[in-house]
Amino acid sequence: NISQSQLADVILVTPQTISNYETGKREPGISELISFSEYFHVSVDYLIGNTDDINTRHRKIFYAITDNIFKNQ
């Protein structure tokens, strides 16, 4: 529920660039993928189709935090 223009402002590209991503005329670079990932709260792996698990990013953060807690006990 976001317009191309609004998303372009978030990702720091033009609305035409967003349109090109959507139509497959252009692919986002790593910095844009990271920005999309952060904005939509999904992993880059999810965005590029390496996983169907939308929450991979959150799970990795959770495990990193809990591993760190247990190591420090």
C-alpha positions, -999 to 999 in steps of 0.1 A, spaced: 0 0 0 27 24 -11 30 44 -43 60 42 -66 68 78 -57 66 72 -20 88 41 -22 113 60 -45 116 86 -18 124 59 8 149 41 -14 164 73 -28 157 66 -64 133 80 -90 97 67 -94 107 57 -129 135 35 -114 108 18 -92 87 12 -123 117 -3 -141 122 -27 -112 86 -37 -112 85 -43 -150 119 -61 -150 136 -35 -172 162 -30 -144 174 -48 -113 181 -31 -80 217 -30 -67 227 -43 -34 222 -9 -16 186 -7 -30 180 -44 -19 192 -36 16 169 -5 17 139 -26 5 148 -52 30 149 -27 59 117 -9 48 96 -40 43 112 -59 72 122 -89 52 155 -105 44 174 -98 11 173 -136 5 135 -133 6 135 -104 -19 158 -122 -44 139 -155 -41 165 -176 -22 140 -184 5 102 -184 9 107 -177 46 98 -140 50 111 -139 86 146 -152 80 161 -119 89 143 -117 122 152 -153 130 189 -146 124 188 -115 146 170 -135 173 196 -163 172 225 -139 172 211 -121 203 203 -153 222 237 -169 213 254 -138 226 234 -139 259 242 -176 265 279 -171 257 281 -143 283 265 -164 312 
